[in-house]
Amino acid sequence: MPLIVTRALLVYLVGGFRAGYDSRIRCSFEPDAPLDVHVFLSSTPRYEAFSPDDLVWRVTDFSYTLDAGHKRTNVSVPLGERASSNETVYAHIYLTRHGSSPDPQDPAYSRRHVSSTHVPLVVHGPRPAFKPLRNLLTGARPAWQLELEAIPEARRATELVPLWKPSLSINLVVDNDEYPSREDVPAVLAHHWSAEGLFVAQRQQFRPILFVNELEITPNRLLPLNASLRSPPLELELRPMSVGRFVWMLNLRRSFASQEAALGISQKESDELRAMFVQTNPYLLYATVGVSALHVLFDVLAFQSDLSFWRSVESMEGLSTRSVVANVGMEALILVYLVDEGASWLVQLTSGLSLLVGVFKIGKAMRVRRADKARAPTGGASSTDEYDRLAYGLLAPPLLLLVVGYAAYELVFDFHRSWAAWALNSAVALVYGIGFIVMTPQLFINYKLKSVAHLPWNFFFYKFLNTFIDDLFAFIIKMPALHRMSVFRDDIVFFAFLYQRYVYPVDRSRLNEFGQRGDADAPRDAAAGGARSGGAPPPQKGGGASARHRPSKSKKAD
């Protein structure tokens, strides 16, 4: 009898100890446990075959840790006749402990060591709208357009077509935390465990979450399936994900869905926002939000400084009139292009304001230029005008050659909506590609005059601060490659101006853009002579602004 009581007491104590220990909820996979990932494709939402013929990707060197890195592969999926039918293709993703099998009929199968998820790779939606294109010389049309035009227009407007998802981003949510009870589990995780059947109540364990991130698959990336696309491409990617980022992604998905319904934002704007949030590092994104406010501030200050400078301009010595005219021409082309492409109204507004300021600058420059000619003793051209004409004379032949060559290439080898669209695209591409040439005459004038004191440095300061902010935007905002190149092009011009400001001396007796002198007692004739010639007298003694700049060793231009 005492032996039976002792055994019963031991069983009770051990059982109570195990019950207390097992009441803590933890993952069924140990930290750093080796894992296998299997991806099968089939035509059914539930998969039971586990056939090697359906296996498109298997990863055997992954582990349950945030330091597992990421795996990636590209495959072609042979759909055959299914490509043009309404049949849906599903991806079945299984995560197992290394060496285990996802097949319940296999002896190596262990239910608590298998997680799975299933996603469709084909969705059905309206046929993507297209703008008719043709070769303007031969009248030839793209093959895909001929295939679409063969379908009656009424059918094209109402028919739902199969659309292929070109990528599958698989994220393993790594959660090594232990939760005292179900009440301590975050609501988002508890709901996901229940929805996916990942919680094993008998063992107080949860199986890992496999999260397929489809936020970055925007509608413009979907590929219409047809007879010509029988083996669509599929990019498979596997990477670990923290619990915090997983919760953030779920909240982001719900937020986009509610905002699209409540605010009525366009599909294009929603797609761009989704891509920016999903494909960008969160820390870079947070920094961009703060920097965006500075971008708006610098834009306002730049416009204000530019207007103040040009209101006070009384002589065009040292300033390139042709650059002002060329910049306005480029701004007009870019604004027309943005309107034609349906760009954001905010981008169009900024471009429109720049165009209005440019038109004002042209009027002011022409009036001041006429006044300069009237004041000239001999009535001849100024040295600045000669340098400006010389610089553009050297740049005009290669510029014209580039215009003709690029436009001819586009005309012969590409498809366009109309002659006007071809002319506009050629002109805008040229503006993006060689826009820095417009600033070259001003650099040439500075070099000849050995001075930069005639430039609106406050305006340059604000504008070039914005170029560095645009560098940040170039990495996170979707934009054409040519526009991205133009952002870094402005940096090169800025550093060239900085070099000239460092090399050439600053005359503190010269009037600045606000009509003020650096030295109150500077001789009037020195300031007037410097303003007429555009040159810079020797630096003043005793420091000041001239002491902060290295004197030029070259002689002043005649």
HELIX and SHEET records of a PDB file:
HELIX    1   1 PRO A    2  ASP A   22  1                                  21    
HELIX    2   2 PRO A   52  ASP A   54  5                                   3    
HELIX    3   3 GLY A   80  ALA A   83  5                                   4    
HELIX    4   4 ARG A  111  HIS A  113  5                                   3    
HELIX    5   5 ALA A  143  GLU A  149  1                                   7    
HELIX    6   6 GLU A  153  THR A  158  1                                   6    
HELIX    7   7 ARG A  182  ASP A  184  5                                   3    
HELIX    8   8 ALA A  187  GLU A  196  1                                  10    
HELIX    9   9 ALA A  201  ARG A  203  5                                   3    
HELIX   10  10 PRO A  219  ARG A  221  5                                   3    
HELIX   11  11 VAL A  243  LEU A  263  1                                  21    
HELIX   12  12 GLN A  267  VAL A  278  1                                  12    
HELIX   13  13 PRO A  282  SER A  312  1                                  31    
HELIX   14  14 THR A  321  GLU A  341  1                                  21    
HELIX   15  15 TRP A  345  ARG A  375  1                                  31    
HELIX   16  16 SER A  383  PHE A  413  1                                  31    
HELIX   17  17 TRP A  419  ILE A  434  1                                  16    
HELIX   18  18 GLY A  435  MET A  439  5                                   5    
HELIX   19  19 THR A  440  LEU A  449  1                                  10    
HELIX   20  20 TRP A  457  ILE A  476  1                                  20    
HELIX   21  21 ALA A  481  VAL A  503  1                                  23    
HELIX   22  22 ARG A  524  SER A  533  1                                  10    
HELIX   23  23 GLY A  544  ALA A  547  1                                   4    
SHEET    1   A 3 ARG A  26  CYS A  27  0                                        
SHEET    2   A 3 GLN A 205  PHE A 206  1                                        
SHEET    3   A 3 PHE A 199  VAL A 200 -1                                        
SHEET    1   B 4 LEU A  55  SER A  63  0                                        
SHEET    2   B 4 PRO A  34  SER A  42 -1                                        
SHEET    3   B 4 TYR A  90  ARG A  97 -1                                        
SHEET    4   B 4 VAL A 114  PRO A 120 -1                                        
SHEET    1   C 4 LYS A  71  SER A  76  0                                        
SHEET    2   C 4 PRO A 233  SER A 242 -1                                        
SHEET    3   C 4 SER A 167  VAL A 174  1                                        
SHEET    4   C 4 ILE A 209  VAL A 212 -1                                        
SHEET    1   D 3 VAL A 122  PRO A 126  0                                        
SHEET    2   D 3 LEU A 160  TRP A 164 -1                                        
SHEET    3   D 3 LEU A 223  PRO A 224 -1                                        
END                                                                             
